[in-house]
Amino acid sequence: MLIMILIMAVLAAGLAYLFMTVNFIPEPASKERGLIDSFMQLLLAIAGVFFAIIMTVFVYSWIFFRRAKGDDTDARPTRGNIGLELTWTIIPLAVVIILSVQAANILDQISVGHPEHATQQSVFSLAAIIPREIPAAEQASKGNLVVDVTASRFAWQFYYPDYGVNSYMLEVPVDRQVVFNMNSKDVIHSFWVQQWGPKQDCVPGLSPMLRITPTKIGKYLVQCSQLCGYGHTDMIAPVNVVSEDDFNRWIKQQPKSQAPAGIPTSHVHSISLTAENLAFDARTLFVHAGAGVVVNFNNKDKGIPHNFSVYTDPSATKPIFIGDVITGPATTTYTFTAPTTPGDYFFRCDVHPTIMTGTFVVQSEDDGGH
C-alpha cells in the first residue's frame, strides 16, 4: 500500500508540473488568450492528478488483487462506505465550483474589463451565455479602441466610430485594448482570431461584445467559426496588428472614394470586370500611366457583397482607389486616375481579400498590345 501511495504521489506531482509549465496551445498573441491558456493549464494539471490517482489504484489492484488461477469462488461482499463516498463526491464538487468561479472571472475580464461589474456580468453571462452590452462611454474609457463588427453572408465589415473609417480588413495597434461590438445582418456568425483565443457569436438582434488586447505585431485572420452557409469557408478577413504609430498612419491613409474630375476622354480606359462565384473574370488589368480609369463592375453573386480596389502592392497598406461595396446582383461604375509611375500594382475585392485578387498593370505610353 505504501508503494502504491508513493507511486501515486510521484505521478500526480509529475503530471501536474508538466501541465502547469508547458503550454500545449501554440502562438498566443493576446492578453485574453493568456488568461485562457493559463486556465487550460490548470484544468489539465487537475485532470492529471485525478488520472494519476485512478490509474495507480487500477494498476495496483490489477496486479495484487487478481483472482488466483482456478479460484472460482465469489469475492467477499462489501458494504458501502459512507465516508469514502462523501469524500469522492465532495472533493470533485468543490473543485468544479472553484473552477466555475474562476472561469466566470476570466469571462468578466474578456467581456467587461471592469472589476466593479464582475458579479453582475458573471450571473448574466452564465444565464444568457452572452455578455451584456456596454455603454459607449464605458467602452471608450482607458484609451480603448472601439470597433463595430458587422457580419453578413459572407463577409466581415469593420467600422471605427472614433475615426469615421470603414474597412473590410482589421487593423489594430499592439498592446491596446480593443472593444469589438458584434452585429449580424442575417444568420449567426462567429468572430474568431485563433491566436487571440476567445470566440464570440454574432447573433441577429443582439449586440454582444468582446475585449481583446493584442500583444504581438503580425498578420492574422478573422474566421467565421459558425457554419453559416455555402460561403462559410470564404468568410475570412485579414488582421494586421501594428505599432501605435503605424496604426495612426493607416487611419490617416484611408481615403474616401471619389471620381476624378476633368479627365480628357482620349485618356480614359474603360474596363469591364465581373465578380461571379467569388472570383473575378480577369486576373490582370492593363491601363496607361496617369490615365483616367472607368471600371464597369458587375457583381453577379446573389446576396454577396463585392467591390473593386487598387493598392500599391499585395500588402494592401497603401490604397490607390477603394470602390464602394455593392451586394449582387448589381452593377456600378468606378472612376479614378491610374498611377503616373508604370509598374505592377495590386487589385482585389476588399470583402474577400484573399481569394479575389489580381494584378493592375500600369504601362507607359510606349507600351503596346493592350
C-alpha positions as CSV (number, residue, x, y, z in Angstrom):
1,M,0.0,0.0,0.0
2,L,2.9,2.4,0.8
3,I,4.4,1.7,-2.6
4,M,1.1,2.5,-4.3
5,I,0.8,5.8,-2.4
6,L,4.4,6.8,-3.3
7,I,3.9,5.9,-7.0
8,M,0.6,7.8,-7.0
9,A,2.2,10.9,-5.4
10,V,5.1,10.9,-7.9
11,L,2.9,10.5,-10.9
12,A,0.4,13.1,-9.8
13,A,3.1,15.7,-9.0
14,G,4.9,15.0,-12.3
15,L,1.8,15.4,-14.4
16,A,0.7,18.5,-12.5
17,Y,4.2,20.0,-13.0
18,L,4.2,19.1,-16.7
19,F,0.8,20.7,-17.5
20,M,1.5,23.8,-15.4
21,T,4.8,24.6,-17.1
22,V,4.3,23.5,-20.7
23,N,1.8,25.4,-22.9
24,F,0.4,22.8,-25.4
25,I,-1.5,25.5,-27.3
26,P,0.9,27.5,-29.6
27,E,1.1,31.1,-30.7
28,P,-0.7,33.1,-28.0
29,A,-1.0,36.7,-29.3
30,S,-3.3,38.5,-26.8
31,K,-3.7,39.0,-23.0
32,E,-7.0,37.3,-23.1
33,R,-5.6,34.3,-24.8
34,G,-3.0,34.2,-22.0
35,L,-5.8,34.0,-19.4
36,I,-7.5,31.2,-21.3
37,D,-4.2,29.3,-21.7
38,S,-3.4,29.6,-18.0
39,F,-6.9,28.3,-17.1
40,M,-6.5,25.4,-19.5
41,Q,-3.1,24.5,-18.0
42,L,-4.8,24.5,-14.5
43,L,-7.6,22.2,-15.9
44,L,-5.0,19.8,-17.4
45,A,-3.0,19.8,-14.1
46,I,-6.1,18.9,-12.1
47,A,-7.1,16.2,-14.6
48,G,-3.5,14.9,-14.5
49,V,-3.7,14.5,-10.7
50,F,-7.0,12.6,-10.9
51,F,-5.7,10.5,-13.8
52,A,-2.6,9.5,-11.7
53,I,-4.7,8.5,-8.7
54,I,-7.2,6.5,-10.7
55,M,-4.6,4.7,-12.9
56,T,-2.4,3.9,-9.9
57,V,-5.2,2.4,-8.0
58,F,-6.4,0.5,-11.1
59,V,-2.9,-1.0,-11.9
60,Y,-2.2,-1.8,-8.2
61,S,-5.5,-3.6,-7.9
62,W,-5.0,-5.4,-11.2
63,I,-1.6,-6.7,-10.1
64,F,-2.1,-7.5,-6.4
65,F,-5.8,-8.4,-6.2
66,R,-6.2,-10.6,-9.3
67,R,-8.2,-13.8,-8.9
68,A,-5.9,-16.7,-8.5
69,K,-5.8,-19.3,-11.2
70,G,-8.5,-21.9,-10.7
71,D,-10.3,-19.9,-8.0
72,D,-14.0,-19.8,-8.9
73,T,-15.3,-18.7,-5.6
74,D,-17.3,-15.5,-5.2
75,A,-15.5,-12.4,-4.0
76,R,-16.0,-11.2,-0.4
77,P,-19.1,-9.0,-0.3
78,T,-18.5,-5.4,0.9
79,R,-20.9,-2.8,2.2
80,G,-21.0,0.9,1.2
81,N,-18.5,3.2,2.9
82,I,-20.3,6.5,3.7
83,G,-17.1,8.3,4.4
84,L,-15.4,7.3,1.2
85,E,-18.5,8.1,-0.9
86,L,-18.7,11.6,0.7
87,T,-15.0,12.1,0.0
88,W,-15.2,11.3,-3.7
89,T,-18.3,13.4,-4.1
90,I,-17.5,16.5,-2.0
91,I,-13.9,16.9,-3.3
92,P,-14.8,16.9,-7.1
93,L,-17.8,19.1,-6.4
94,A,-15.6,21.6,-4.6
95,V,-13.1,21.5,-7.5
96,V,-15.9,22.1,-10.1
97,I,-17.4,25.1,-8.1
98,I,-13.9,26.7,-7.7
99,L,-13.2,26.2,-11.4
100,S,-16.6,27.7,-12.3
101,V,-16.0,30.8,-10.3
102,Q,-12.5,31.2,-11.9
103,A,-14.0,30.6,-15.4
104,A,-16.7,33.3,-14.8
105,N,-14.0,35.7,-13.6
106,I,-12.0,35.2,-16.8
107,L,-15.1,35.7,-18.9
108,D,-15.6,39.0,-17.0
109,Q,-12.1,40.2,-17.8
110,I,-12.6,39.3,-21.5
111,S,-16.0,40.8,-22.0
112,V,-16.2,43.6,-19.4
113,G,-12.8,44.5,-18.2
114,H,-14.0,46.4,-15.2
115,P,-13.8,44.7,-11.8
116,E,-16.7,46.7,-10.4
117,H,-19.1,44.9,-12.8
118,A,-17.7,41.4,-12.2
119,T,-20.6,39.9,-10.2
120,Q,-23.3,41.3,-12.4
121,Q,-21.5,40.1,-15.6
122,S,-20.9,36.6,-14.2
123,V,-24.5,36.0,-13.4
124,F,-25.7,37.4,-16.7
125,S,-23.2,35.5,-18.7
126,L,-23.9,32.2,-17.1
127,A,-27.7,32.7,-17.6
128,A,-27.8,34.1,-21.1
129,I,-24.4,32.8,-22.4
130,I,-23.7,36.3,-24.0
131,P,-22.0,39.3,-22.5
132,R,-24.1,42.3,-21.6
133,E,-24.0,45.4,-23.7
134,I,-21.6,48.1,-22.5
135,P,-22.4,51.8,-22.8
136,A,-20.3,53.7,-25.3
137,A,-18.7,56.0,-22.6
138,E,-17.6,52.9,-20.7
139,Q,-16.2,51.2,-23.9
140,A,-14.0,54.2,-24.7
141,S,-12.6,54.5,-21.2
142,K,-8.9,54.0,-20.6
143,G,-8.0,54.6,-24.2
144,N,-9.7,51.6,-25.6
145,L,-10.2,51.4,-29.4
146,V,-13.8,50.7,-30.3
147,V,-14.5,48.7,-33.5
148,D,-18.1,47.9,-34.7
149,V,-18.0,44.5,-36.4
150,T,-20.8,43.6,-38.8
151,A,-21.1,40.0,-40.1
152,S,-23.1,39.1,-43.2
153,R,-23.1,36.3,-45.7
154,F,-20.2,36.0,-46.3
155,A,-18.1,39.0,-45.3
156,W,-16.7,40.9,-42.3
157,Q,-17.0,44.7,-42.1
158,F,-15.2,46.8,-39.5
159,Y,-16.2,50.4,-38.6
160,Y,-14.0,52.7,-36.4
161,P,-16.6,55.1,-34.9
162,D,-13.9,57.3,-33.3
163,Y,-12.3,57.9,-36.7
164,G,-15.2,57.5,-39.1
165,V,-13.3,54.8,-41.0
166,N,-15.0,51.8,-42.6
167,S,-12.9,48.9,-43.7
168,Y,-13.0,45.2,-44.8
169,M,-9.7,44.5,-43.2
170,L,-9.0,44.8,-39.4
171,E,-6.1,47.0,-38.4
172,V,-5.4,47.4,-34.7
173,P,-2.5,48.7,-32.5
174,V,-0.5,46.3,-30.3
175,D,-0.8,46.5,-26.5
176,R,-4.0,48.5,-26.7
177,Q,-7.4,47.0,-25.7
178,V,-9.9,46.8,-28.5
179,V,-13.6,46.7,-27.8
180,F,-15.5,44.8,-30.5
181,N,-19.2,45.4,-30.8
182,M,-20.7,42.5,-32.7
183,N,-23.7,42.6,-35.1
184,S,-25.1,40.2,-37.7
185,K,-27.2,41.2,-40.7
186,D,-28.6,37.7,-41.4
187,V,-27.7,34.5,-39.5
188,I,-25.4,33.5,-36.6
189,H,-21.8,34.0,-37.4
190,S,-18.8,33.7,-35.0
191,F,-15.8,36.1,-34.8
192,W,-12.6,34.2,-34.1
193,V,-8.9,35.0,-34.5
194,Q,-7.1,31.8,-33.5
195,Q,-4.1,33.5,-31.9
196,W,-6.3,35.8,-29.8
197,G,-8.3,32.9,-28.3
198,P,-11.9,33.9,-27.5
199,K,-14.7,33.4,-30.0
200,Q,-17.8,35.5,-30.0
201,D,-21.1,34.7,-31.8
202,C,-22.7,37.5,-33.8
203,V,-26.4,36.9,-33.3
204,P,-29.1,38.8,-35.3
205,G,-31.0,41.2,-32.9
206,L,-28.3,41.1,-30.2
207,S,-25.2,43.2,-29.7
208,P,-22.6,41.1,-27.7
209,M,-19.1,42.5,-27.3
210,L,-15.6,41.2,-26.8
211,R,-12.4,42.8,-25.5
212,I,-9.1,41.8,-27.0
213,T,-5.6,43.2,-26.2
214,P,-3.2,42.1,-28.9
215,T,0.3,41.5,-27.7
216,K,2.2,40.6,-30.8
217,I,2.7,42.5,-34.0
218,G,1.9,40.4,-37.0
219,K,-0.6,39.3,-39.6
220,Y,-3.6,37.1,-38.7
221,L,-7.0,36.1,-40.0
222,V,-10.6,36.7,-38.7
223,Q,-12.5,33.5,-39.4
224,C,-16.2,32.6,-39.0
225,S,-16.3,29.6,-36.7
226,Q,-20.0,29.1,-37.0
227,L,-21.3,27.2,-40.1
228,C,-23.3,29.9,-41.9
229,G,-23.9,28.7,-45.4
230,Y,-22.2,27.7,-48.6
231,G,-19.7,30.6,-48.5
232,H,-18.7,29.9,-44.9
233,T,-15.1,28.8,-45.7
234,D,-14.5,32.0,-47.6
235,M,-15.7,34.3,-44.8
236,I,-12.3,35.5,-43.7
237,A,-10.7,38.9,-43.4
238,P,-7.0,39.9,-42.9
239,V,-5.9,41.2,-39.5
240,N,-2.9,43.5,-39.1
241,V,-1.5,44.1,-35.6
242,V,0.8,47.1,-35.9
243,S,2.5,49.7,-33.7
244,E,0.5,52.7,-32.5
245,D,2.4,54.9,-34.9
246,D,1.7,52.6,-37.9
247,F,-2.0,52.4,-36.9
248,N,-2.3,56.2,-36.8
249,R,-0.7,56.4,-40.2
250,W,-3.1,53.7,-41.6
251,I,-6.1,55.7,-40.2
252,K,-4.9,58.9,-42.0
253,Q,-4.3,57.0,-45.2
254,Q,-7.9,55.7,-45.6
255,P,-9.3,57.8,-48.5
256,K,-12.9,58.5,-49.5
257,S,-13.8,57.0,-52.9
258,Q,-14.5,59.8,-55.3
259,A,-14.4,60.2,-59.1
260,P,-11.6,62.3,-60.6
261,A,-12.7,65.4,-62.4
262,G,-11.5,66.9,-65.7
263,I,-10.0,63.8,-67.3
264,P,-9.8,64.1,-71.1
265,T,-11.9,61.5,-72.9
266,S,-8.9,60.4,-75.0
267,H,-7.0,59.4,-71.9
268,V,-9.8,57.2,-70.4
269,H,-9.5,53.5,-70.2
270,S,-12.8,51.6,-69.9
271,I,-12.7,48.2,-68.3
272,S,-15.4,45.6,-67.8
273,L,-15.0,43.5,-64.7
274,T,-17.3,40.8,-63.4
275,A,-17.4,39.1,-60.0
276,E,-19.1,35.7,-60.0
277,N,-18.7,32.6,-57.8
278,L,-16.4,34.5,-55.5
279,A,-13.9,35.2,-58.3
280,F,-13.1,38.0,-60.8
281,D,-13.4,37.1,-64.5
282,A,-10.0,38.8,-65.1
283,R,-6.8,38.4,-63.1
284,T,-4.8,41.1,-65.0
285,L,-5.9,44.6,-66.0
286,F,-3.9,47.0,-68.2
287,V,-4.0,50.8,-68.2
288,H,-1.7,53.6,-69.2
289,A,0.1,55.7,-66.7
290,G,-1.8,58.7,-65.5
291,A,-4.9,57.8,-67.5
292,G,-8.5,58.0,-66.3
293,V,-9.9,54.6,-65.5
294,V,-13.6,53.7,-65.7
295,V,-14.4,50.3,-64.3
296,N,-17.9,48.9,-65.2
297,F,-18.3,46.5,-62.4
298,N,-20.9,43.7,-62.4
299,N,-21.5,41.7,-59.2
300,K,-23.4,38.5,-60.2
301,D,-23.1,36.8,-56.8
302,K,-26.6,36.9,-55.4
303,G,-26.7,38.2,-51.8
304,I,-22.9,38.5,-51.6
305,P,-21.1,41.9,-51.3
306,H,-18.1,42.7,-53.5
307,N,-16.1,45.7,-54.6
308,F,-13.0,46.7,-56.6
309,S,-10.0,48.4,-55.0
310,V,-6.4,49.1,-56.2
311,Y,-3.3,49.2,-54.0
312,T,0.4,49.7,-54.5
313,D,1.2,46.1,-53.6
314,P,-0.3,42.9,-52.2
315,S,0.2,44.1,-48.6
316,A,-2.8,46.5,-49.3
317,T,-1.5,49.1,-46.9
318,K,-1.4,52.0,-49.4
319,P,-4.6,52.3,-51.4
320,I,-4.8,53.9,-54.8
321,F,-8.5,53.6,-55.1
322,I,-11.2,51.9,-52.9
323,G,-14.6,51.3,-54.6
324,D,-17.9,51.2,-52.8
325,V,-19.2,47.7,-51.9
326,I,-22.3,46.5,-53.8
327,T,-24.4,43.4,-53.0
328,G,-25.2,41.3,-56.0
329,P,-26.8,41.0,-58.4
330,A,-25.9,44.7,-59.1
331,T,-23.7,46.9,-61.3
332,T,-21.8,50.1,-60.6
333,T,-19.2,52.3,-62.3
334,Y,-15.9,53.2,-60.6
335,T,-13.8,56.1,-61.9
336,F,-10.3,57.1,-60.7
337,T,-6.9,58.1,-62.0
338,A,-4.2,55.5,-62.7
339,P,-0.8,56.0,-61.1
340,T,1.7,58.0,-63.1
341,T,4.5,55.6,-62.5
342,P,4.5,52.5,-64.7
343,G,4.7,49.1,-62.9
344,D,2.7,46.2,-61.5
345,Y,0.1,47.1,-58.8
346,F,-2.5,45.1,-57.0
347,F,-6.3,44.9,-57.1
348,R,-8.7,42.9,-55.0
349,C,-12.2,42.7,-53.6
350,D,-11.8,44.1,-50.1
351,V,-14.6,41.9,-48.8
352,H,-12.8,38.7,-49.9
353,P,-9.2,39.9,-50.0
354,T,-7.5,36.5,-50.0
355,I,-9.4,34.8,-52.9
356,M,-10.4,37.7,-55.2
357,T,-7.2,39.3,-56.3
358,G,-5.3,40.3,-59.4
359,T,-2.5,42.4,-61.0
360,F,-3.2,46.0,-62.1
361,V,-0.6,46.8,-64.7
362,V,0.2,50.4,-65.4
363,Q,2.1,50.9,-68.7
364,S,3.9,53.8,-70.2
365,E,2.6,55.4,-73.4
366,D,5.2,53.5,-75.4
367,D,4.0,50.0,-74.3
368,G,1.6,48.4,-76.8
369,G,-0.5,45.3,-77.1
370,H,-3.2,46.4,-74.6
